[in-house]
């Protein structure tokens, strides 16, 4: 067998070839008379169509008085309309071989459907019916509310969920983004009438975006859309109140006590920016180098070298009004302090020193490659287009993305790290056994402790 040492060609990695161009599909944009924004992208590789109707309202819209109501409404919408029962909806989907899901996040709610292109008319008709004529059957509402209650009880035993919930509460204060989930008492008190009110005020054509990607003729599909969505009546909408999140000065530590756990979930981070900010690509590249990729500095440090955790990672979450930077890891109880020390060491190194040319080039290749893979399927392209139009980015955002990433420099990365990877003012959340980890967490700031329901201990 020939060894790598004996054969120089096996001991060096060949250079990457030129990036393949992306064949961007033709886009068609329309706004119906009732205010519905429509974006069509013709992708003819497969005889399928993927469609998403986005409502520009989610859980943050009602977080102050009814947290999680948008999520509950989304789960009940598919259970019936004024002309279809739940069983009829499912039979309609089965006849077309189609998939349907309805969900809600912080800023949006979405009805998603996919199926063969030959059934596009039936798919669009169903989505329009759900968006404008949901009936919220009483029995289905009660069943879905009970299911959400059981799911919430399970989530409150999950360290990752508890860490995220506490972190958002600490980071955003009185802003609606602070609330991730309702309490059991709040969820149990919700009524069918509250769901109908949310639906009436927010599921409105001028508050919606319809995106289609697939094998279709834009002209014929626009005719279908006009026929099915044109009668959708406009309702009075209630825009969410915008508040500024708190300005954090110095680190703080918040501990969620889960007795008997042998592992600790860590989240640390700070308020950052959203995609509309001019520094978004710079911060995304800095995050990739810090902890956003499998070959990142954080992974090499506390996974490969130290063995503290299997999957540390960092990320930048872009919400509509604000964004935030986080680093997270699940570590053994005995290395909580050591892990936090390395997390902040790598943050400070990003802020103090320029990255090497090799590291910079590797990160740019990684981000460009991930982006290219992400637009190679109908689902991926739909997701990228939704980002552009929901966040109201420039029309050429996708076409110029790789070029802009490739143009970034080590100085851009250093500038972004100094602005948005805020080591000195990071908010720290640890979820685990207080007796095992409390003294370690206290090395970084005074500790505030809570039970899994968020009550102070």
Secondary structure, 3 states (H helix, E strand, C coil): CCCCCCCHHHCCCCCCCCCCCCCCCCEEEEECCCCCEEEEEECCCCCEEEEEEEECCCHHHHCCCCCCHHHHHHHHHCCEECCCEHHHHHHHHHHHCCEEEEEECCCCEEEEEEEEHHHHHHHHHHHHHHHHHECCCHHHHHHHHHHHHHHHHHHCCCHHHHHHHHHHHHHHCCCHHHCCCCCHHHHHHCCHHHHHHHHHHHCCHHHEEEEEEECCCHHHHHHHHHHHHCCCCCCCCCCCCCCCCCCCCCCEEEEEECCCCCEEEEEEEEECCCCCCCCHHHHHHHHHHHHHCCCCHHHHHHHHHCCCCCCCEEEEEECCCCEEEEEEEEEEHHHHHHHHHHHHHHHHHHHHCCCCHHHHHHHHHHHHHHHHHHCCCHHHHHHHHHHHHHCCCCCCHHHHHHHHHHCCCHHHHHHHHHHHCCHHHCEEEEEECHHHHHHHHCCCCCEEEECCCCCEC
